Amino acid sequence: MSEHAQTSWLVTYDMRCPRRLARVFRLLKGEGLAVQYSVFSVQASPVEMDALMERLTKLIEPDDDLRAYHLPERHWQASLGQPKMPADVWLA
């Protein structure tokens, strides 16, 4: 994978402080697509993802849990139940 080729990332977070949670939510809302509560799909290169994680690091505390997972190009996905996103939105 090239340092500058954009790929899919799944970013999740869990924190107790509502103020920090809101700050992380606002930052991720500008960078990706909310797919569930506290879960975002982000299209970014590894360089862009490093920069995003650096920005997020400044918003959280040691007892918070924030994770980013690189999704392989041919990942499997399925969903059950009521969709939270419009039918015309596809996650790559």
Helices and strands as residue ranges (DSSP letters): E 7-14, H 18-31, E 33-36, E 39-44, H 46-57, E 65-70
